[in-house]
Each structure stands twice: as C-alpha cells, then as structure tokens.
Amino acid sequence: METFTFRIQGSQEEPYEVAISLSEEALKITCTCKAGSVGQFCKHKMSVLNGDTSALAERGKDDIQGIPKLVYNTEAINVIKKIEDAEKDIEALKKSQTLLKKYLARITS
C-alpha cells in the first residue's frame, strides 16, 4: 500500500493533514479537520483527490498533482465525477432560483 501525506490549508491557522493510501483493492483517505476526523468527506480530502495545488499549505515530498492519476483506477473516480456533476447542477439551480426570484419581485411590485 502506497501512502501520501499533504498539509492542506483550511479555515484554521494550523493546516490540516490529509493522508491518502492506495492499494489495488482500496483507496483510504483521512483528514485531521473536524469533519474528516469523524469520517465525513471534507473539502480538504476532495482537494487532494483533485490534485489542487492551491490548497497546499506547504510543498512536501509527495506530489499532489499525481494523485488524480492514481485515483483514476479506483471505484472512487466514478463517485468523484458524480459529486462534481451534482455540484455543477446545484450551482446552475442556484442561478436559476436567483433569476426567478428577481423576476417574481419584478412582476409582483
């Protein structure tokens, strides 16, 4: 099992530590943030899975940009894509909602 560790800057002053372990059978990822420490899937974990260098608090020995290629061969990639699609849908619905509220305000004034 290969393990990679990254320090990710979150909302707190002290960066969170995200560790990702990959084997042929499994992908395991942990984060030291409040949500991650109770098993929830936090934005810090997602930033590592996406290879987001802007999230890094410091450069380490592990290359975050290589993580998406490693994850691509796991079952998790399908779920990650569905999450990303759902987030795009949510954003589009929020924009539509805002426009509809503005329109309703205009026609009821």
C-alpha positions as CSV (number, residue, x, y, z in Angstrom):
1,M,0.0,0.0,0.0
2,E,1.3,3.4,-1.0
3,T,0.7,6.3,1.3
4,F,0.9,10.1,0.5
5,T,0.6,12.9,3.1
6,F,-0.3,16.5,2.4
7,R,-0.7,19.6,4.6
8,I,-3.8,21.4,3.4
9,Q,-4.6,25.0,4.4
10,G,-8.2,25.2,5.7
11,S,-10.1,27.8,7.7
12,Q,-7.9,27.3,10.8
13,E,-4.4,28.8,11.2
14,E,-2.8,25.4,11.5
15,P,-3.0,23.3,8.3
16,Y,-4.8,20.0,8.2
17,E,-3.1,16.8,7.4
18,V,-4.6,14.7,4.6
19,A,-3.3,11.2,4.1
20,I,-4.2,9.1,1.2
21,S,-3.4,5.4,0.9
22,L,-3.8,3.4,-2.3
23,S,-3.7,-0.2,-3.0
24,E,-5.1,-2.3,-5.8
25,E,-8.1,-3.1,-3.7
26,A,-8.8,0.1,-1.8
27,L,-8.5,3.8,-1.5
28,K,-8.4,5.2,2.0
29,I,-8.2,8.9,2.8
30,T,-8.1,10.7,6.2
31,C,-8.1,14.4,7.3
32,T,-7.4,15.9,10.6
33,C,-10.1,18.6,10.3
34,K,-13.2,18.4,12.5
35,A,-15.4,16.8,9.7
36,G,-12.7,14.5,8.5
37,S,-11.8,13.2,11.9
38,V,-15.3,11.8,12.3
39,G,-15.3,10.1,8.9
40,Q,-17.1,12.7,6.8
41,F,-15.8,13.5,3.4
42,C,-14.5,17.1,3.7
43,K,-13.3,19.6,1.1
44,H,-9.7,19.0,2.1
45,K,-9.9,15.4,1.0
46,M,-11.6,16.4,-2.3
47,S,-8.8,19.0,-2.9
48,V,-6.2,16.2,-2.6
49,L,-8.1,13.8,-4.8
50,N,-8.4,16.6,-7.4
51,G,-4.7,17.4,-7.2
52,D,-5.4,21.0,-6.2
53,T,-2.0,22.7,-5.6
54,S,-3.7,25.9,-4.4
55,A,-4.9,24.0,-1.3
56,L,-1.3,23.1,-0.3
57,A,-0.1,24.8,2.9
58,E,3.4,23.7,2.0
59,R,5.2,21.6,-0.5
60,G,6.0,18.1,0.7
61,K,7.8,15.1,-0.6
62,D,4.6,13.8,-2.2
63,D,3.3,15.3,-5.5
64,I,-0.4,16.2,-5.1
65,Q,-0.7,16.7,-8.9
66,G,-0.1,12.9,-9.4
67,I,-3.0,11.9,-7.1
68,P,-5.8,12.1,-9.7
69,K,-4.0,9.7,-12.0
70,L,-3.6,7.2,-9.1
71,V,-7.3,7.6,-8.1
72,Y,-8.4,7.1,-11.7
73,N,-8.1,3.4,-11.5
74,T,-10.3,3.1,-8.3
75,E,-14.0,2.9,-7.8
76,A,-13.9,6.3,-6.2
77,I,-13.4,8.1,-9.5
78,N,-17.0,7.4,-10.6
79,V,-18.3,8.9,-7.3
80,I,-16.0,11.9,-7.6
81,K,-17.3,12.6,-11.1
82,K,-20.9,12.3,-9.8
83,I,-20.2,14.7,-7.0
84,E,-18.6,17.2,-9.4
85,D,-21.6,16.9,-11.7
86,A,-24.0,17.4,-8.8
87,E,-22.1,20.5,-7.7
88,K,-22.4,21.9,-11.2
89,D,-26.2,21.2,-11.1
90,I,-26.6,22.8,-7.8
91,E,-24.8,25.9,-9.0
92,A,-27.0,26.1,-12.1
93,L,-30.1,25.7,-9.9
94,K,-29.0,28.4,-7.6
95,K,-28.5,30.8,-10.5
96,S,-31.9,29.8,-11.9
97,Q,-33.5,30.4,-8.5
98,T,-32.0,33.8,-8.2
99,L,-33.3,34.8,-11.6
100,L,-36.7,33.5,-10.8
101,K,-36.8,35.4,-7.5
102,K,-35.8,38.6,-9.3
103,Y,-38.5,38.0,-12.0
104,L,-41.1,37.3,-9.3
105,A,-40.1,40.5,-7.5
106,R,-40.5,42.5,-10.7
107,I,-43.9,41.1,-11.6
108,T,-45.3,41.5,-8.1
109,S,-44.2,45.0,-7.5
